[in-house]
């Protein structure tokens, strides 16, 4: 870092290298500059080093460095959990994925398991070698568009509609209830049921 950016500082903490780069007064320009520096680095190392870089927030004071590091660490965790592209991200770029990882951690610590309609669908799928959770997930991902959802699971739309009716019957699931849809989507993602 210091060869390319003389006023920077770098340190290795565990298996993570942290770098501080002066950003200037404008936070937006500073973030863009940091993204460019990080992207240039991963481009230079290419596939030789499977590096991923979480870019922290631009801060004005040394006392705010802990916040910047936390942002970088959260972005880095998402990048590490999803190998491939992108290899560089700021927390705002991956905020939802970061929150999902944190919720998954909480659920695991508490021993939470799927409940309600999702638990009933999962149990039915296991007993009957069915795919009702997959059907519900495809429908939710497609925002209720049966044609798109059926294509994503490679079944005829009429077959998909039948399965969707079975989701409602077996799971006791009200497809028109937005809270039920949100809860199901969250459970499916938290428990990696998709």
Secondary structure, 3 states (H helix, E strand, C coil): CCCCCCCCEEEEECCEEEEECCCCCCHHHHHHHHHHHHHHHHHHHCCCCCCCEEECCCCCCHHHHHHHHHHHHHHHHHHHHCCCCCCEEEHHHCHHHHHHHHHHHHHHHHCCCCCHHHHHHHHHHHHHCCCHHHHHHHHHHCCCCHHHHHHHCCCCHHHHHHHHHHHHHHHCCCCCCHHHHHHHHHHHHHCCCC
